[in-house]
Amino acid sequence: MTTEAGTFQKTACILCSMNCGIEVLVEDRRLTRVRGDRQHPTSRGYLCEKAQRLDHYQNAKDRLRTPLRRRPDGSFEAIDWDTAIREIAAKLVGIRDTHGGASIFYYGGGGQGNHLCGTYATATLAVLGAVYRSNALAQEKTGEFWVDGKLFGRPRCHTAPDFEHAEVAVFVGKNPWHSHGFPRARHVLKEIASDPARSLVVIDPRRSETARLAQYHLAVHPGTDAFCLAAILGTLVQEDLVDRRFLAEHTNDAEPVLEALAEIPVADFAKRSGVEESLVREVARRIARAKSVAIQEDLGIQQAPHSTLDSWLEKLVYLLVGSFAKQGGMNIHSRMASLGGGGGGGKRGSTTPVTGARIITGLVPCNVIPDEILTDHPQRLRAMIVESANPAHSLADSKRFREAFAALDCLVVIDVALTETARLAHYVLPTASQFEKWEATFFTLEFPKNAFQLRAPLLAPLPGTLPEPEIHRRLVRAMGALDGVDLAPLAEAARSSRGDYAMAFMGLVGARPELMALAPVILYETLGPTLPAGAEATAVLWGIAQSCFMTFPESVQRAGFPDADALFDAILRERSGVTFTVDSYEETWARLDTPDKRIRLTIPELMSELVGLATEPMPSRDERYPFILAAGERRSSSANTIFRDPAWRKVDLEGALRMSPADAADLGVSTGSVVRIVTEGGSATATVEVNDGMRAGHMSLPNGGGLLYPDEAGGERMHGTAPNELTHHAQRDWLAGTPWHKHVPARVERIEVA
């Protein structure tokens, strides 16, 4: 379904997890104008500047238009779809039959707004018997998810901050001015900052755009967030500022952690973090006297030392003052569908087969993937499917990933462009863009109202490309998984009524339970043809709507949908999206998944790390690497790497290395100087920007740099610096395995330009 050119069409931005509703003017296949969609239930017309550049994604020069197969000499040749599907299916089945399905690894499942492909990939993986998977969440959020599970019962008990009503808003390692993370971020930040009755607190080494608005900026030394958070918590406990009644009524196991926090040397920890003790205590007292506190963490702590511990300490701040299950506080939201897998590693348990790394929400830690391939081990990974992702560029230690991918028996990449990962593949399958197909995101993370948007295609797919659901349907068929299965009765039931279809579907999977794993493809082929023309891929949402209604029946009914079919129909119909659940704040208590509906405050696995902070040695200056590099800062001129065309950037064209004026003076460099950055992981050149928001000893590079892109002469040029040429796969959190992208020891060498 596409709409007449020259009219504004509703869709969503695909550049961050908020997926704000937008309206796009399409002229001659170009996205010529973008504006906010005022009818979108979450963003309500809000838009940041990056969405204006979406045509650079849609009409990039390196869009793929045919399947590619690698020749023995490393070059690619174009092949037709039938050949590609047949050969890929045969190779993957051969690897499965020789080495077992567990040797086939899946990475991806959707970019920021591209999640339907992940649901259809589950059918392909089921046929192959693949059980190990990962995606970008495993280098960001799994430590936090693990902490959620320990506190609230399951990792899916994820909390949503109610910043719109919070008296105090706290951001730890986060700059929502650019990273957003909650609806209408810049509007809300300005409202908080301008209200004398409210307070904005930022814990971040940088004087970011958000920090410049804040009443309290705790400018910690890089990597010392745990000391700062522990000092705040120590103040709350030692000055008896905690909500004792809340703890008594709603928590278990509080005493061990309270006793540990009572021993925190607040003055020493504040000094170690680089923050004045008086400021730490003032912030703790402000938090304690507030009627409500909402907190959000992000990559600044999730990709730095003590990251999982930091997630626990951050949550203890709002729990000790009782800002939970209340307006302006933290609440457990509903979900349309889960973004991760289960709590462990599927049929293979909770650790990886080669390195024994912990698997959280079904996701393998990204940093261990190369060792799971390159280690001489009978259960090593031998094949990969990479979908809507670019791990050779986006994950730590790109050199190590290139080595690992070269050792695979088969690497299949499904993407819109010849990415850095696709260049290493045996087969590349070109997919339609996010604006050429039906698509959706499952970043449904809000409370008390949660919304979901199904996006209709704005344009017909480029010739030679296919949407991922059709790719997976063809792979499942080519592997023979549905041979001998008569789907005609199911298709007939779908043409009759949804009720008849539900009965027929349950009858089929009841008789043959193994077919449940192939449900996305079965829905596509049977229910899909009864949906609007070309919308077969949305059939999987019928099943997801059924599951959502069964999980949150009262919440869905409060949103105005008496049953799952009514919800599904609204999803299909409403181009601006729908509010699919409405909750009272008390609903948070029902969503706790502990047996007694109480919070388990102490996490034994992290207690020794918390107590050990007091005796952790002070880091000494390493003359080899005297700086700390944050590799992957979000800026107004950076976005996720689906923006491969560098022309989208109007400023900071090469993605400068930001450093403090003091460091620049010591090095004898200035804005525009070219330097070499050297780390344990490698080296790269960059252009300097002297920036007064950086503290001495701390530098940053933006995300999104270092991509090869066609130039005007018909060749290719790399634009900017690739941060993961500098990171190292061994630098990661001990528990969750999340990488230390934001804490990379480095040195800077001045390059003399002739």
PyMOL commands that set and color helices and strands:
alter all, ss='L'
color gray80, all
select helices_A, chain A and resi 49-53+55-58+81-99+101-103+116-128+136-139+142-152+176-179+185-194+209-213+225-238+244-250+254-262+266-273+277-289+299-302+307-320+346-348+366-374+391-394+398-406+422-424+468-478+488-496+498-511+513-526+528-530+536-551+553-558+564-573+587-591+604-615+646-648+661-667+723-725
alter helices_A, ss='H'
color red, helices_A
select strands_A, chain A and resi 8-12+21-27+30-36+68-70+76-78+104-108+132-134+159-161+168-172+199-203+216-218+251-252+293-297+330-332+383-387+410-415+427-430+439-440+449-452+454-455+578-582+599-600+627-633+657-659+674-679+683-690+698-702+707-710+716-719+744-750
alter strands_A, ss='S'
color yellow, strands_A
deselect
rebuild
show_as cartoon
